[in-house]
Amino acid sequence: MFTGCYPSRHGVFNSQLSLTYDGPTIAELLSENGYRTLGFSNSYHTSTERNFHRGFDYYHDVFELPRFLGKMYDPSLDFLRFLPNYFLKNYDISDLQLRRLKTQLTQTEEPFFGFINLNAAHSPYDPPSKFRKQFEAYFDQWDTVDKETAKHIATGNGRDYTLGDNKVTETEWNLVKCWYDGEIRYTDYLLSKFIDFFKNEGLYDDTLLIVAADHGEHFGEHNLVYHAYSLFEELVNVPLIVKWPDGHHGHNRALPSEISNNLVSLTDIAPTICEWAGIETPSGMQGRDLTIGSGRDAVFAEYDRPQPPKRDQMLETYNGFEEYDRGLQAIRTTEYKLIRTTTGEETLYRIQNGDETAVENEKVQHQLSQRMNERLDEIPDGEHDEDLDDHVKDHLEKMGYI
């Protein structure tokens, strides 16, 4: 999203987390062209330590906030207003950061660019009670569900399921999905309040708003859980919602409201922003403006090996984990997907109604393999390990990364 490039070009993988890409980021481009750039990160993966603040005039990183008795606090009026939700209602840090973004926008007169990561719909699945109850009301299998097994999965500790060491029934999965739906509903609530703010401030009509996800989740499909070890549709087919500005930068008509079945990529976000801001798209970007023509005929995806020390822990603890200790690259068309491992194996899938079925077709596989070679570089064979602060370790452990 920041570079308009796939990982093997911009270089950020589990084995190399810092953004050292020598091309421009979208924040740098916009800042150089008169925009005030505002960023909000509640994940170590997009932290200032990882250099993701490049080009931002203001970057609110929760991992740079002071701590008291192990708890983060923000010396601001926004934090004081957030406290009841934080301690009494289990709202996450996204609530505070949206408040901080609103404050920054009320102090901004020049054109602006904002990035914010709402991290609620992520393991552990523990939505505020108000949103949890909405979906628990639909769950009618309380007499047969093993709540401890469901909680084990929901709290981010269920990777043992992938290796067959923890049996999860359909009933348990249904309860876990119920809690996950509560997280999504909570995220929708935060977004709706933010969009109301844009409308009340008179910003909505003239602003390009983009809502996307960085990944989906497994709930037992392919014997997997969470969002690691695969490039299946459950993970890479994510929401992308765009609200166009009214008649901005040479676009003399509002683009129609529609649901598109075109193939698109998160790499398309940066070139689209460049087009609407009147900035020339850098030649190094691999994405394309979303308003151009009928879209792409193929998109790509990449995944590195698990991140140490999680990788080392899994290798030591579980027999058979070697099967998942590999990087992945994929090319996806409207009809087929080819997934290649860093160990040299390729599997071709036919895609129908979102389902993937392994098939054999040497001609198609060869064509897609060639296109992948032309488009993507190799995944680097690097090692990443470092000393982390305790609060960072706690964050990454809760999210299931280490």
KACORCOR-V812436 format. One record per residue. RES is the residue in one small letter. SS is DSSP state (H for helix, E for strand, - for the rest). Layout:
RES	SS
RES	SS
This chain:
m	-
f	-
t	-
g	-
c	-
y	-
p	H
s	H
r	H
h	H
g	-
v	-
f	E
n	-
s	-
q	E
l	-
s	-
l	-
t	-
y	-
d	-
g	-
p	-
t	-
i	H
a	H
e	H
l	H
l	H
s	H
e	H
n	-
g	-
y	-
r	E
t	E
l	E
g	E
f	E
s	E
n	-
s	-
y	H
h	H
t	H
s	-
t	H
e	H
r	H
n	-
f	-
h	-
r	-
g	-
f	-
d	-
y	E
y	E
h	E
d	E
v	H
f	H
e	H
l	-
p	-
r	E
f	E
l	-
g	-
k	E
m	E
y	-
d	-
p	-
s	-
l	H
d	H
f	H
l	H
r	H
f	H
l	H
p	H
n	H
y	H
f	H
l	H
k	-
n	-
y	-
d	-
i	H
s	H
d	H
l	H
q	H
l	H
r	H
r	H
l	H
k	H
t	H
q	H
l	H
t	H
q	-
t	-
e	-
e	-
p	-
f	E
f	E
g	E
f	E
i	E
n	-
l	-
n	-
a	-
a	-
h	-
s	-
p	-
y	-
d	-
p	-
p	-
s	H
k	H
f	H
r	H
k	H
q	H
f	H
e	H
a	-
y	-
f	-
d	-
q	-
w	-
d	-
t	-
v	-
d	-
k	H
e	H
t	H
a	H
k	H
h	H
i	H
a	H
t	-
g	-
n	-
g	H
r	H
d	H
y	H
t	H
l	H
g	-
d	-
n	-
k	-
v	-
t	-
e	H
t	H
e	H
w	H
n	H
l	H
v	H
k	H
c	H
w	H
y	H
d	H
g	H
e	H
i	H
r	H
y	H
t	H
d	H
y	H
l	H
l	H
s	H
k	H
f	H
i	H
d	H
f	H
f	H
k	H
n	H
e	-
g	-
l	-
y	-
d	-
d	-
t	-
l	-
l	E
i	E
v	E
a	E
a	-
d	-
h	-
g	-
e	-
h	E
f	E
g	-
e	H
h	H
n	H
l	-
v	E
y	E
h	-
a	-
y	-
s	-
l	-
f	-
e	H
e	H
l	H
v	H
n	-
v	-
p	-
l	E
i	E
v	E
k	E
w	-
p	-
d	-
g	-
h	-
h	-
g	-
h	-
n	-
r	-
a	-
l	-
p	-
s	-
e	-
i	-
s	-
n	-
n	-
l	E
v	-
s	-
l	-
t	-
d	H
i	H
a	H
p	H
t	H
i	H
c	H
e	H
w	H
a	H
g	-
i	-
e	-
t	-
p	-
s	-
g	-
m	-
q	-
g	-
r	-
d	-
l	-
t	-
i	-
g	-
s	-
g	-
r	E
d	-
a	-
v	E
f	E
a	E
e	E
y	E
d	-
r	-
p	-
q	-
p	-
p	-
k	H
r	H
d	H
q	H
m	H
l	H
e	H
t	H
y	-
n	-
g	-
f	H
e	H
e	H
y	H
d	-
r	-
g	-
l	E
q	E
a	E
i	E
r	E
t	-
t	-
e	-
y	E
k	E
l	E
i	E
r	E
t	E
t	-
t	-
g	-
e	-
e	E
t	E
l	E
y	E
r	E
i	E
q	E
n	-
g	-
d	E
e	E
t	E
a	E
v	E
e	-
n	-
e	H
k	H
v	H
q	H
h	H
q	H
l	H
s	H
q	H
r	H
m	H
n	H
e	H
r	H
l	-
d	-
e	-
i	-
p	-
d	-
g	-
e	-
h	-
d	-
e	-
d	-
l	-
d	-
d	H
h	H
v	H
k	H
d	H
h	H
l	H
e	H
k	H
m	-
g	-
y	-
i	-
